[in-house]
């Protein structure tokens, strides 16, 4: 029987508002990155309570579980941080209900998801690079401060130990790992190219020596809230219907 973890990212992340770019030649020029045929990502809205209720109904229908990557603070246009439970109180409450029902796992998806101060769209270029939080060139103290604050925000509100980290954009460094260990993270889930193949990695932080587990891509079905917002909640239902009946759903923490 195949073991599968469902994972949704970018909940509460202002990246959905400010990461605006195009993959097409000349597509990043001025307003073109906002035009349907040119834009590659944002902007799009946060998920609604109604959408979350429908997602939970689908999870119950399929006997599924969902790891939810929450970015702990929304970065406003001026760089100010608004904590997730304050920015989206109704969404935070519905997630707490899903957590208490055992439908979801709350995972740490960073404090800001971006480099604050460089997060706004640019006139003539992509800003995608700066919508990754834990670059190796980011000062060490910022890694520790951001992991600490994000853990405090999420654990204080949801009243659970948050032990899984999903680094935004699969970007992190040794400083991130050390900060994660210090503040209660037990595993980091990311994707990378390994021996010319794309692999899902679980980096275990439980012991003094970190260890990696390589997983086939099909073991983790990862997606963003963008799929739900732009494609509709039925997107998830169709995704689960396409999976073989010979499977067991688990949280990322259980892989």
C-alpha positions as CSV (number, residue, x, y, z in Angstrom):
1,X,0.0,0.0,0.0
2,X,1.4,3.4,-1.0
3,X,1.7,6.0,1.7
4,X,0.8,9.6,0.6
5,X,1.0,12.9,2.3
6,X,-1.0,15.9,1.0
7,X,0.6,19.3,1.5
8,X,-0.7,22.8,0.9
9,X,1.6,25.8,1.1
10,X,1.4,29.6,1.3
11,X,-1.5,29.9,3.7
12,X,-1.2,33.4,5.1
13,X,1.7,34.4,2.9
14,X,1.7,37.9,1.3
15,X,3.7,36.4,-1.5
16,X,0.3,35.8,-3.1
17,X,-0.2,39.5,-3.3
18,X,3.3,40.8,-4.0
19,X,5.2,38.0,-5.9
20,X,4.3,39.1,-9.5
21,X,6.4,38.0,-12.4
22,X,6.4,36.5,-15.9
23,X,8.3,33.6,-17.4
24,X,7.9,35.0,-20.9
25,X,10.5,37.2,-22.7
26,X,9.7,40.9,-22.1
27,X,6.8,39.7,-19.9
28,X,8.1,41.5,-16.8
29,X,7.9,44.9,-18.5
30,X,5.7,47.3,-16.5
31,X,2.0,46.1,-16.4
32,X,2.5,43.0,-18.6
33,X,3.3,40.8,-15.6
34,X,-0.3,41.3,-14.4
35,X,-1.9,40.3,-17.7
36,X,-3.4,36.8,-17.9
37,X,-1.3,35.6,-20.9
38,X,1.9,36.9,-19.3
39,X,1.7,36.5,-15.5
40,X,3.1,33.4,-13.9
41,X,1.9,33.7,-10.3
42,X,0.1,36.5,-8.4
43,X,-1.8,38.3,-7.4
44,X,-4.6,36.2,-5.9
45,X,-6.6,36.2,-2.7
46,X,-6.4,34.2,0.5
47,X,-8.6,31.1,0.8
48,X,-12.1,31.7,2.4
49,X,-13.7,29.9,5.3
50,X,-16.2,28.4,2.8
51,X,-13.4,26.9,0.7
52,X,-11.8,25.5,3.8
53,X,-15.1,23.9,4.9
54,X,-15.3,22.3,1.5
55,X,-11.7,21.1,1.6
56,X,-12.4,19.5,5.0
57,X,-15.5,17.8,3.6
58,X,-13.4,16.3,0.8
59,X,-10.7,15.1,3.2
60,X,-13.4,13.3,5.2
61,X,-14.9,11.8,2.0
62,X,-11.5,10.3,1.0
63,X,-10.2,9.5,4.5
64,X,-7.4,11.9,3.8
65,X,-5.2,14.2,5.9
66,X,-3.5,17.5,5.0
67,X,-0.3,19.2,6.1
68,X,-0.9,22.9,6.0
69,X,2.1,25.2,5.5
70,X,1.2,28.4,7.3
71,X,3.3,31.6,6.9
72,X,3.1,33.1,10.4
73,X,3.0,36.8,9.4
74,X,1.7,38.8,6.4
75,X,4.1,41.4,5.2
76,X,2.3,44.6,4.4
77,X,3.3,46.9,1.6
78,X,5.3,49.1,4.0
79,X,7.1,46.1,5.5
80,X,5.0,45.9,8.6
81,X,4.2,42.3,9.9
82,X,0.7,41.4,10.8
83,X,0.4,38.0,12.5
84,X,-1.7,35.3,10.7
85,X,-4.4,35.0,13.4
86,X,-4.8,38.8,13.4
87,X,-4.8,39.2,9.6
88,X,-7.1,36.3,8.9
89,X,-9.0,35.5,12.2
90,X,-11.8,33.5,10.6
91,X,-9.4,31.4,8.5
92,X,-7.2,30.8,11.6
93,X,-10.3,29.6,13.5
94,X,-11.4,27.2,10.8
95,X,-7.9,25.8,10.7
96,X,-8.0,25.3,14.4
97,X,-11.2,23.4,14.1
98,X,-9.7,21.2,11.4
99,X,-6.6,20.6,13.6
100,X,-8.8,19.6,16.6
101,X,-10.7,17.2,14.3
102,X,-7.4,15.5,13.2
103,X,-7.8,16.5,9.6
104,X,-4.8,18.7,9.3
105,X,-1.2,19.2,10.6
106,X,0.1,22.8,11.0
107,X,3.6,23.2,9.5
108,X,5.9,26.2,9.7
109,X,6.2,27.9,6.3
110,X,8.3,30.7,7.5
111,X,7.6,34.0,9.2
112,X,7.5,36.2,6.1
113,X,8.1,33.9,3.1
114,X,10.1,36.8,1.6
115,X,13.0,39.2,2.1
116,X,11.2,42.1,3.8
117,X,11.9,45.4,2.0
118,X,12.5,43.7,-1.3
119,X,9.1,42.0,-1.6
120,X,7.3,44.5,-3.7
121,X,6.8,44.0,-7.5
122,X,9.5,45.6,-9.7
123,X,8.9,47.7,-12.8
124,X,11.0,45.9,-15.3
125,X,12.2,42.6,-13.7
126,X,10.8,39.6,-11.8
127,X,10.8,39.7,-8.0
128,X,10.5,36.0,-7.5
129,X,14.0,35.7,-6.1
130,X,13.1,37.8,-3.1
131,X,10.1,35.7,-2.2
132,X,12.3,33.1,-0.6
133,X,13.0,33.8,3.1
134,X,16.0,31.8,4.2
135,X,18.8,32.5,1.6
136,X,22.3,31.7,2.7
137,X,23.3,35.4,2.5
138,X,20.6,36.4,5.0
139,X,22.3,37.2,8.3
140,X,22.4,34.3,10.8
141,X,20.5,36.2,13.5
142,X,17.6,36.7,11.0
143,X,17.3,33.0,10.5
144,X,17.1,32.5,14.3
145,X,14.7,35.4,14.9
146,X,12.3,34.4,12.1
147,X,12.2,30.8,13.1
148,X,11.7,31.7,16.8
149,X,8.9,34.2,16.1
150,X,7.1,32.0,13.6
151,X,7.1,29.1,16.0
152,X,5.8,31.3,18.8
153,X,3.0,32.7,16.7
154,X,1.8,29.4,15.4
155,X,2.2,27.4,18.6
156,X,0.6,30.1,20.8
157,X,-2.5,30.3,18.6
158,X,-2.9,26.6,17.6
159,X,-1.8,25.3,21.0
160,X,0.2,22.4,19.5
161,X,3.8,21.7,19.0
162,X,4.7,22.6,15.4
163,X,7.4,20.1,14.4
164,X,7.5,20.3,10.6
165,X,9.0,23.0,8.6
166,X,8.5,23.7,4.8
167,X,11.0,26.3,3.8
168,X,9.6,28.7,1.2
169,X,10.8,27.9,-2.3
170,X,12.9,24.9,-1.0
171,X,15.5,27.5,0.1
172,X,17.3,27.2,3.4
173,X,20.9,27.1,4.8
174,X,22.8,25.6,7.7
175,X,21.7,28.6,9.8
176,X,18.1,27.7,9.1
177,X,18.7,24.1,10.2
178,X,20.4,25.2,13.4
179,X,17.6,27.6,14.2
180,X,14.9,25.0,13.5
181,X,16.6,22.5,15.8
182,X,16.8,25.1,18.6
183,X,13.1,26.0,18.4
184,X,11.5,22.6,18.2
185,X,11.4,21.7,14.5
186,X,11.9,17.9,14.1
187,X,11.9,17.7,10.3
188,X,12.3,19.9,7.2
189,X,10.5,18.8,4.0
190,X,11.8,20.2,0.8
191,X,12.4,19.2,-2.8
192,X,15.7,19.1,-4.6
193,X,17.6,17.7,-7.6
194,X,19.5,14.6,-6.5
195,X,21.5,12.5,-8.9
196,X,19.8,14.1,-11.9
197,X,16.4,13.3,-10.4
198,X,13.9,15.5,-8.5
199,X,13.4,14.1,-5.1
200,X,11.3,14.8,-2.0
201,X,13.5,15.0,1.0
202,X,12.7,14.7,4.7
203,X,15.6,16.1,6.7
204,X,15.3,14.7,10.2
205,X,16.5,16.9,13.0
206,X,15.6,14.5,15.9
207,X,19.1,13.5,16.7
208,X,22.5,15.2,17.1
209,X,23.3,14.1,13.5
210,X,20.8,15.2,10.9
211,X,19.8,12.5,8.4
212,X,18.0,12.6,5.1
213,X,15.3,10.4,3.7
214,X,14.7,10.4,0.0
215,X,11.1,9.9,-1.2
216,X,9.7,9.5,-4.7
217,X,7.7,12.6,-5.8
218,X,4.5,10.7,-5.7
219,X,4.7,10.2,-1.9
220,X,4.0,13.9,-1.3
221,X,1.2,15.6,-3.3
222,X,2.2,19.2,-2.8
223,X,0.2,22.2,-4.0
224,X,-0.6,25.8,-3.1
225,X,-3.7,27.6,-2.0
226,X,-3.5,29.2,-5.5
227,X,-4.9,25.9,-7.0
228,X,-7.9,26.1,-4.8
229,X,-8.5,29.8,-5.4
230,X,-8.0,29.8,-9.1
231,X,-9.2,26.3,-10.0
232,X,-11.9,25.8,-7.4
233,X,-12.2,23.3,-4.5
234,X,-13.2,20.6,-7.0
235,X,-9.6,20.6,-8.1
236,X,-8.7,18.7,-4.9
237,X,-11.5,16.3,-5.3
238,X,-10.4,15.4,-8.9
239,X,-6.8,15.0,-7.6
240,X,-7.8,12.5,-5.0
241,X,-10.1,10.6,-7.3
242,X,-7.2,10.0,-9.6
243,X,-5.2,8.3,-6.8
244,X,-5.3,4.5,-6.5
245,X,-7.5,3.1,-3.8
246,X,-4.4,1.2,-2.6
247,X,-3.0,4.1,-0.5
248,X,-2.9,5.4,3.0
249,X,-3.0,9.1,3.8
250,X,-0.7,10.5,6.5
251,X,0.7,13.8,7.5
252,X,4.2,14.9,6.4
253,X,5.4,14.4,10.0
254,X,4.4,10.6,9.7
255,X,6.5,9.9,6.6
